[in-house]
Amino acid sequence: MPKMIVSIDGVVIKEVQLTKDRTTLGRRPYNDIVIDNLAVSGEHAVLQMTGNEVYLEDLNSTNGTYVNGKAVKKQLLQNSDTVEIGKYKIKYINEAAGPTFEKTMIIKAGTVMPAPPARTDTAAAPAADLSQAKAAIKVLSGAAAGREVPLVKVVTTLGKPGVAVAAITKRPHGFVVAHVEGSSKPTLNGTAIGAEPVTLKNGDLLELAGTQMQFVQA
């Protein structure tokens, strides 16, 4: 089921499941997704769902609606698109939609499959059981130092939209991390991560937009 993850300054403030054919977004309290900010119009935009596809349409708002940094009037959303309204960023997640998302993940997975055997020296659990193990990201530096983010979803995004965002994906053989957006690439144990997913192992150190984190798996 598609959903919208609303954040400001990198802090997630709400998640909204898209269950209706028409979901309105704006400042007025009668909207389905209410964003109480003067930069947001009373009736700012509408999300129209047709089957597994979701179209975003701007309702002649004062400050406009942006998708991945570009102003749009009406656009079909793709998984992981970022909608920008004022200072708010709304991440569109639709893991079931699309052939485009699934195909790219399959292609990328194929390119990194040979790598895990070289990195399983510290993994005691059988590969088939890794996805069932409890895992989390511990924040080591910055304002959120000491916070622990459990990796319970299929895809968990980290970082600040527009600056640097990485995604950790749960796979049958464990967890992988990939760079999603932003000019600043995250690093894993000091090595820059590209768009190709890299397998994580317990104790790996991640750095994203100057914030240090550690991947821990029980």
Protein Blocks (a to p, Z undefined) as FASTA:
>chain_A
ZZddddeehiafbdcddfbfbdcddfbfkbmbdcddfkbcfblbccddehjaccdddehi
anopaeehiacfbdcddehiacdehjbccddddfklpmklmmmmmmmmmmmmmmmmmmmm
mmmbdfklmmmpccddddfedjkgoiacddfbfbdcedjehiaccdddddfklccdddfb
djbdcdeehiacdfbdcdddehiacdeehiacddddZZ
